[in-house]
Amino acid sequence: MSDPIEDFLEDNQRVNPEKKRSSGCLLNILSGILVAGTMVVTLLFAIIFINPQSNLNPLPPTTLPALVLTNTPTPTPKGILPPTWTPITLPTITPTSTPIPSNTPEPPPEESPIPTANVESGTFFTIQSGSPTYETNSFHPDAGCNWLGVAGQVFEKEGIGVSGVFVEAGGTLGDIEISGLALTGNADNYGEGGYELILHDSPIASEGEIWIQVTDHASQPMSEKVYFQTFDSCDSNLVKINFEEVPSAEE
């Protein structure tokens, strides 16, 4: 005889595969329905996003009412003039001719007269005894030590200052070319017949490289060239050289 327990197990083994196949089909159907539903919902959201006014949108946005332009009433201007307006006659203004000022040139400012030489033709000068001398520049206190120059006076034989002759300076001060011309009588702070020539803006030492000479208005020499020395010192930045007339041979 067969055992009833073994028969029961054999029956169950034959039924279980069929149940497994039916369960797998059911899960596939449910998954397909879920995917299809997701695609439908996504499609609906896309249509509503692109066209919010679509009939598929359950909550369409409110449509603003269209603006209606109305005619603005034009105000009627009130009358400004009275019913009987009398024009006012303005007084007639007669133009008067104003004379145009003439372009009268103003006289130029008076310039200091150029001294004229009070010496005779052929007069000759030489360096005065005791020249040159060296001292501090006391005539230009604002410049102080930032100054180097030569100055002095030119005298005639009676000891009177001569105005109107030229004093010329030249030469070199180190590697600086020196060239200057002064008219006697234009530097009265040095006395009658005084002159002044600025050589540089600071004292520089030199050994007989600069000369000075008296000339007439035609640049003809009226003295020999006198060479002098300069010093690199604020106490000696003013060189004073005086000239005096040479007596004639008849005297």
Stockholm file with secondary structure:
# STOCKHOLM 1.0

chainA/1-251         MSDPIEDFLEDNQRVNPEKKRSSGCLLNILSGILVAGTMVVTLLFAIIFINPQSNLNPLPPTTLPALVLTNTPTPTPKGILPPTWTPITLPTITPTSTPIPSNTPEPPPEESPIPTANVESGTFFTIQSGSPTYETNSFHPDAGCNWLGVAGQVFEKEGIGVSGVFVEAGGTLGDIEISGLALTGNADNYGEGGYELILHDSPIASEGEIWIQVTDHASQPMSEKVYFQTFDSCDSNLVKINFEEVPSAEE
#=GR chainA/1-251 SS CCCHHHHHHHHHHHHHHHHHHHHHHHHHHHHHHHHHHHHHHHHHHHHHHHCTTSTTCSSCCCCCCCCCCCCCCCCCCCCCSCSSCCCCCCCCCCCCCCCCCCCCCCCCCCCCCCCCCCSCTTCCEEECTTCCEEECCCSCTTTTTSCEEEEEEEECTTSCBCCSCEEEEEEEETTEEEEEEEETTSCGGGCTTEEEEEEESSCCCEEEEEEEEEECTTCCBSSCCEEEEECSCGGGCEEECCEEECCCTTC
#=GC SS_cons         CCCHHHHHHHHHHHHHHHHHHHHHHHHHHHHHHHHHHHHHHHHHHHHHHHCTTSTTCSSCCCCCCCCCCCCCCCCCCCCCSCSSCCCCCCCCCCCCCCCCCCCCCCCCCCCCCCCCCCSCTTCCEEECTTCCEEECCCSCTTTTTSCEEEEEEEECTTSCBCCSCEEEEEEEETTEEEEEEEETTSCGGGCTTEEEEEEESSCCCEEEEEEEEEECTTCCBSSCCEEEEECSCGGGCEEECCEEECCCTTC
//
